[in-house]
């Protein structure tokens, strides 16, 4: 008789096992396949195709110009309104879309997860990476508007802090992934949290300096509260780097990075714990 042995052992992940990150790296080709799938599905049976990615931020920009620029008369730090609003819209829409998609990982992939095993983190990570394609196209819209005003002679003063842009994008990805994994783990049992979370994300935007500059918040208490928002430092750093307006602080950016790291670790831990039994509860 020969001794039986296993070529592959599937067991719950833990901190001692690296939270499943090694397995995720080994299956990185699956991430690429999921990314191609997500991008392809978005363009099927559409009239304008990628054109929607350019139209969406422009519609939001015009709406903000009318509501917040004309009616509410909120200042924009002497920056042209289209440039000011688009700089926040591009970053925020990328974050909100990633956060919403990651938070629904278990529900949207329940059928696939119940049939075949693969590292479950492949799905949320691929979502964040696939949304990067849309973000890059929307960023092109911002660059075109930006160059238009530069050619017109508007004085926009980019600073070297713009070199931090790749780090800011990674921070957005980490925040969306970490918080999304936490929400996804909770909503497998408490479905009504999905509705609450949708409202929360909408309100979160107004607690972030998207449609107004941080300098517009003159109340010291509210100003400090807004700095507790991890997205505040990210948005303000990008604006300060893009056109020299806004407020930049290494302390605030470091605080955001620390919050993101903690949320990411908690999110991965909760996600790995929940994936063992989510089929029974979803």
For each residue, the residues with C-beta under 8 A, 3 or more apart:
1:
2:
3:
4:
5:
6: 9
7:
8:
9: 6
10: 117
11:
12: 272 273 276
13: 17 18 19 20 23 272
14: 17 19 272
15: 18 19 269
16:
17: 13 14 20 22
18: 13 15 21 22
19: 13 14 15 265 268 269 272
20: 13 17 23 24 119 120 121 268 272
21: 18 24 25 121 268
22: 17 18 25 26
23: 13 20 26 27 119
24: 20 21 27 28 31 119 121 122 125
25: 21 22 28
26: 22 23
27: 23 24 30 31 118 119 122
28: 24 25 31 32
29: 32 33
30: 27 33 34 118 119 122 126
31: 24 27 28 34 35 122 125 126 129
32: 28 29 35 36 126
33: 29 30 36 37
34: 30 31 37 38 122 123 126 127 130
35: 31 32 38 39 126 129 130
36: 32 33 39 40
37: 33 34 40 41
38: 34 35 41 42 126 127 130
39: 35 36 42 43 130 133
40: 36 37 43 44
41: 37 38 44
42: 38 39 46 134
43: 39 40 46 49 50
44: 40 41
45:
46: 42 43 49 52
47:
48: 51 52 55
49: 43 46 52
50: 43 53 54 137
51: 48 54 55
52: 46 48 49 55 56
53: 50 56 134 137 138
54: 50 51 57 58 137 138 140 141
55: 48 51 52 58 59
56: 52 53 59 60 93 138
57: 54 60 61 86 89 90 93 138 141 142
58: 54 55 61 62 141
59: 55 56 62 63
60: 56 57 63 64 85 89 93
61: 57 58 64 65 82 85 86 89
62: 58 59 65 66
63: 59 60 66 67
64: 60 61 67 68 69 81 85 89 211
65: 61 62 68 69 70 81 82 85
66: 62 63 69 70 71
67: 63 64 70 71 72
68: 64 65 71 72 74 85 211 212
69: 64 65 66 72 73 74 76 81 85
70: 65 66 67 73
71: 66 67 68
72: 67 68 69
73: 69 70
74: 68 69 211 212 216
75: 78 212 213 216
76: 69 79 80 81 84 85 212 213
77: 84 213 215 245 246
78: 75 245
79: 76 83 84 156 243 245
80: 76 83 84 149 154
81: 64 65 69 76 84 85
82: 61 65 85 86 145 149
83: 79 80 86 87 142 145 146 149 156 242 243
84: 76 77 79 80 81 87 88 213 239
85: 60 61 64 65 68 69 76 81 82 88 89 210 211
86: 57 61 82 83 89 90 141 142 145 146
87: 83 84 90 91 142 235 238 239 242 243
88: 84 85 91 92 208 209 210 211 235 239
89: 57 60 61 64 85 86 92 93 138 210
90: 57 86 87 93 94 135 138 139 141 142
91: 87 88 94 95 168 172 234 235 238
92: 88 89 95 96 205 208 210 231 235
93: 56 57 60 89 90 96 97 135 138
94: 90 91 97 98 131 132 134 135 138 169 172
95: 91 92 98 99 172 175 176 231
96: 92 93 99 100 201 205
97: 93 94 100 101 131 134
98: 94 95 101 102 127 128 131 172 173 176 177 180
99: 95 96 102 103 175 176 179 180 183 201
100: 96 97 103 104 180 198 201
101: 97 98 104 105 108 124 127 128 131 180
102: 98 99 105 124 127 128 176 177 180 181 183 184
103: 99 100 179 180 183 184 187 194 197
104: 100 101 107 108 184 187 194
105: 101 102 108 109 120 123 124 127 180 181 184 271
106: 109 110 113 184 185 187 188 274 275 278 282
107: 104 110 187 188 194 282
108: 101 104 105
109: 105 106 112 113 123
110: 106 107 113 114 278 279 282
111: 114 115
112: 109 115 116
113: 106 109 110 120 275 278 279
114: 110 111 279
115: 111 112
116: 112
117: 10
118: 27 30 122
119: 20 23 24 27 30 122
120: 20 105 113 123 271 272 275
121: 20 21 24 124 125 268 271 272
122: 24 27 30 31 34 118 119 125 126
123: 34 105 109 120 126 127
124: 101 102 105 121 127 128 177 180 181 184 271
125: 24 31 121 122 128 129 177
126: 30 31 32 34 35 38 122 123 129 130
127: 34 38 98 101 102 105 123 124 130 131
128: 98 101 102 124 125 131 132 173 176 177
129: 31 35 125 126 132
130: 34 35 38 39 126 127 133
131: 94 97 98 101 127 128 134 135
132: 94 128 129 135 136 169 173
133: 39 130 136 137
134: 42 53 94 97 131 137 138
135: 90 93 94 131 132 138 139 169
136: 132 133 139 140
137: 50 53 54 133 134 140 141
138: 53 54 56 57 89 90 93 94 134 135 141 142
139: 90 135 136 142 143
140: 54 136 137 143 144
141: 54 57 58 86 90 137 138 144 145
142: 57 83 86 87 90 138 139 145 146
143: 139 140 146 147
144: 140 141 147 148
145: 82 83 86 141 142 148 149
146: 83 86 142 143 149 150 156 242 243
147: 143 144 150 151
148: 144 145 151 152
149: 80 82 83 145 146 152 154 156
150: 146 147 153 154 156
151: 147 148
152: 148 149
153: 150
154: 80 149 150
155:
156: 79 83 146 149 150 242 243 244
157: 243 244
158: 162 241 242 243 244
159: 162 240 241 244
160: 163 241
161: 164 237 240 241 248
162: 158 159 165 238 241 242
163: 160 241
164: 161 167 168 237 241 253
165: 162 168 169 238 241
166: 169 170
167: 164 170 171
168: 91 164 165 171 172 234 237 238
169: 94 132 135 165 166 172 173
170: 166 167 173 174
171: 167 168 174 175 230 234 256 257 260
172: 91 94 95 98 168 169 175 176 231 234
173: 98 128 132 169 170 176 177
174: 170 171 177 178 260 261 263 264
175: 95 99 171 172 178 179 230 231 256 259 260 263 264
176: 95 98 99 102 128 172 173 179 180
177: 98 102 124 125 128 173 174 180 181 264 267
178: 174 175 181 182 260 262 263 264 265 266 267 268
179: 99 103 175 176 182 183 263 267
180: 98 99 100 101 102 103 105 124 176 177 183 184 267
181: 102 105 124 177 178 184 185 267 268 270 271
182: 178 179 185 186 263 266 267 270 271
183: 99 102 103 179 180 186 187 193 197
184: 102 103 104 105 106 124 180 181 187 188 271 274
185: 106 181 182 188 267 270 271 273 274
186: 182 183 189 190 193 270
187: 103 104 106 107 183 184 190 191 193 194 197
188: 106 107 184 185 274 278 281 282
189: 186 281
190: 186 187 193
191: 187 194
192: 195 196
193: 183 186 187 190 196 197
194: 103 104 107 187 191 197 198
195: 192 198 199
196: 192 193 199 200
197: 103 183 187 193 194 200 201
198: 100 194 195 201 202
199: 195 196 202 203
200: 196 197 203 204
201: 96 99 100 197 198 204 205
202: 198 199 205
203: 199 200 206 207
204: 200 201 207 208 229 231
205: 92 96 201 202 208 210
206: 203 210 211
207: 203 204 226 229
208: 88 92 204 205 226 229 231 232 235
209: 88 212 213 214 216 217 226 232 235 236 239 246
210: 85 88 89 92 205 206 235
211: 64 68 74 85 88 206
212: 68 74 75 76 209 216 217
213: 75 76 77 84 209 216 239 245 246
214: 209 217 223 226 232 236 246 247
215: 77 218 246 247
216: 74 75 209 212 213
217: 209 212 214 222 223 226
218: 215 223
219: 222 223
220: 223 224
221: 224 225
222: 217 219 225 226
223: 214 217 218 219 220 226 227
224: 220 221 227 228
225: 221 222 228 229
226: 207 208 209 214 217 222 223 229 232
227: 223 224 232 233 252 255
228: 224 225
229: 204 207 208 225 226 232
230: 171 175 233 234 255 256 259 260
231: 92 95 172 175 204 208 234 235 256
232: 208 209 214 226 227 229 235 236 252 256
233: 227 230 236 237 249 252 253 255 256
234: 91 168 171 172 230 231 237 238 253 256
235: 87 88 91 92 208 209 210 231 232 238 239
236: 209 214 232 233 239 240 246 247 248 252
237: 161 164 168 233 234 240 241 246 248 253
238: 87 91 162 165 168 234 235 241 242
239: 84 87 88 209 213 235 236 242 243 245 246
240: 159 161 236 237 244 245 246 247 248
241: 158 159 160 161 162 163 164 165 237 238 248
242: 83 87 146 156 158 162 238 239
243: 79 83 87 146 156 157 158 239
244: 156 157 158 159 240
245: 77 78 79 213 239 240
246: 77 209 213 214 215 236 237 239 240
247: 214 215 236 240
248: 161 236 237 240 241 253
249: 233 252 253
250: 253 254
251: 254 255
252: 227 232 233 236 249 255 256
253: 164 233 234 237 248 249 250 256 257
254: 250 251 257 258
255: 227 230 233 251 252 258 259
256: 171 175 230 231 232 233 234 252 253 259 260
257: 171 253 254 260 261
258: 254 255 261 262
259: 175 230 255 256 262 263
260: 171 174 175 178 230 256 257 263 264
261: 174 257 258 264 265
262: 178 258 259 265 266
263: 174 175 178 179 182 259 260 266 267
264: 174 175 177 178 260 261 267 268
265: 19 178 261 262 268 269
266: 178 182 262 263 269 270
267: 177 178 179 180 181 182 185 263 264 270 271
268: 19 20 21 121 178 181 264 265 271 272
269: 15 19 265 266 272 273
270: 181 182 185 186 266 267 273 274
271: 105 120 121 124 181 182 184 185 267 268 274 275
272: 12 13 14 19 20 120 121 268 269 275 276
273: 12 185 269 270 276
274: 106 184 185 188 270 271 277 278
275: 106 113 120 271 272 278
276: 12 272 273
277: 274 280 281
278: 106 110 113 188 274 275 281 282
279: 110 113 114 282
280: 277
281: 188 189 277 278
282: 106 107 110 188 278 279
